[in-house]
Amino acid sequence: MTTVETSATVPVGGPSLPQERRLVTAIPGPKSQELLARKSAAVPAGVGHTAPIAAVAAGGGVVVDADGNSLIDMGSGIAVTGVGNADPKVVAAVQAQVAQFTHTCFMVSPYESYVAVAEALNRITPGDFAKKTALFNSGAEAVENAVKIARKYTGRQAVVAFDHGYHGRTNLTMALTAKSMPYKSGFGPFAPEVHRAPLSYPYRDGLTGPEAAERAISVIEKQIGADNLAAMIIEPIQGEGGFIVPADGFLPALVEWCRANGVVFIADEVQTGFARTGAMFASELFGIEPDLITTAKGIAGGLPLAAVTGRAEIMDAPHVGGLGGTYGGNPIACAAALAAIDAFEHDGLIERAQHIGARLTARLEGIQASDPRIGDVRGRGAMIAAELVDPTTGKPDAALTAAVAKACIAQGVIVLTCGTYGNVIRFLPPLSISDELLDDALDVLMAALAAS
């Protein structure tokens, strides 16, 4: 670990940043502390933060703070900067669009880039059938609109989501989300006609995929009734719920049941989409073709954009004016998305995600072999997690997880936690990260575990 003098100038972001972990000060340093004090005075306490730093530049696999510290980025802004922060293609596309126009509202005067993004998503999402796409601003907004579309198409109202699922922070998406703290507690009442079914959680339930699907379908049929159900929504791999990978056969069985009962199957790929799991979309890993798919996060290299893509006949169900929003499909975000999608398709990022996943899994399983507190290592591609437990009882160990994450950040590695029980460390590095940074980050994690 190299120590350097703090520069008075703000470094330029993107791939040009030195790809190294570098601690100049303790974290947080004095300049970061100054910003955090301002944040405390100006921003509500409910808006928390993970890393106590003031970010000034990012690129490749690092984030640089105002004090000159360079931290390894194992979070990608929660799976957003898959192509890398300040990717040159994205930056150039954004700069060109800003110089043309910043907004007209697509519902007032349409523009080509919105249509081009829709065409791209119709082409690259799973399913060899006619599709259409509507663009929005955030993952939660995409989920809300997917439910609207499904209800309009089926004429039914009920929606089923799954244990451990996370779908957003708006009223309807809080109802769909399983975990109370911090997402739901005290914010009700929530949208009605939302129900929950048990998920396949191989580490904890021990069921095969078909067995877990039979259990879920039994709950749905008894407690809701297929004739009342508009949609089933599920993350192919759970995100905030703990990076839970369902057992083989679980998702296909659910899709088959939906098809047989006229229920719209919605895949929430907000966190799993765009090469994150070693496939363009995680649905491909399980051999399923969703009726509707929601995307956001990685879609536009860091700019706010989201989408609902699906079967044309379902997407066309809402009346004219029933879908939209002032900023949905903003032209700057669309320009960024087209550049990012091009990178995902042509710059080897899917293969890079697969390589990252193999490297992370091998290292974590190596640590697990000598540390039984790592109960499970799971995930796909560059979406990998370690579940920390009491080695005697197998119960979730949230305190250990929080301590390890805090120690990693103090040593210059940004890691995120997740899981219904708060006991999962998740790894979501940019696909532009180097092997050297990955190895260094895991060395820091190993040392943090050893010291905890």
Stockholm file with secondary structure:
# STOCKHOLM 1.0

chainA/1-452         MTTVETSATVPVGGPSLPQERRLVTAIPGPKSQELLARKSAAVPAGVGHTAPIAAVAAGGGVVVDADGNSLIDMGSGIAVTGVGNADPKVVAAVQAQVAQFTHTCFMVSPYESYVAVAEALNRITPGDFAKKTALFNSGAEAVENAVKIARKYTGRQAVVAFDHGYHGRTNLTMALTAKSMPYKSGFGPFAPEVHRAPLSYPYRDGLTGPEAAERAISVIEKQIGADNLAAMIIEPIQGEGGFIVPADGFLPALVEWCRANGVVFIADEVQTGFARTGAMFASELFGIEPDLITTAKGIAGGLPLAAVTGRAEIMDAPHVGGLGGTYGGNPIACAAALAAIDAFEHDGLIERAQHIGARLTARLEGIQASDPRIGDVRGRGAMIAAELVDPTTGKPDAALTAAVAKACIAQGVIVLTCGTYGNVIRFLPPLSISDELLDDALDVLMAALAAS
#=GR chainA/1-452 SS CBCCCCCSSCCCCGGGSCCSCBCSSSSSCHHHHHHHHHHHHHSCTTSCCSSCCCEEEEETTEEEETTSCEEEESSHHHHTCTTCTTCHHHHHHHHHHHHHCSCCCTTTSCCHHHHHHHHHHHHHSSCSSCEEEEEESSHHHHHHHHHHHHHHHHSCCEEEEETTCCCCSSHHHHHHCCCCTTTTTTCCCCCSSEEEECCCCHHHHCCCHHHHHHHHHHHHHHHTCGGGEEEEEECSSCSTTTCCCCCTTHHHHHHHHHHHHTCEEEEECTTTTTTTTSSSSGGGGGTCCCSEEEECGGGGTTSCCEEEEEEHHHHTCSCTTSSCCSSTTCHHHHHHHHHHHHHHHHSSHHHHHHHHHHHHHHHHHHHHHHCTTEEEEEEETTEEEEEEBCTTTCCBCHHHHHHHHHHHHHTTEECEEESTTSCEEEECCCTTCCHHHHHHHHHHHHHHHHHC
#=GC SS_cons         CBCCCCCSSCCCCGGGSCCSCBCSSSSSCHHHHHHHHHHHHHSCTTSCCSSCCCEEEEETTEEEETTSCEEEESSHHHHTCTTCTTCHHHHHHHHHHHHHCSCCCTTTSCCHHHHHHHHHHHHHSSCSSCEEEEEESSHHHHHHHHHHHHHHHHSCCEEEEETTCCCCSSHHHHHHCCCCTTTTTTCCCCCSSEEEECCCCHHHHCCCHHHHHHHHHHHHHHHTCGGGEEEEEECSSCSTTTCCCCCTTHHHHHHHHHHHHTCEEEEECTTTTTTTTSSSSGGGGGTCCCSEEEECGGGGTTSCCEEEEEEHHHHTCSCTTSSCCSSTTCHHHHHHHHHHHHHHHHSSHHHHHHHHHHHHHHHHHHHHHHCTTEEEEEEETTEEEEEEBCTTTCCBCHHHHHHHHHHHHHTTEECEEESTTSCEEEECCCTTCCHHHHHHHHHHHHHHHHHC
//
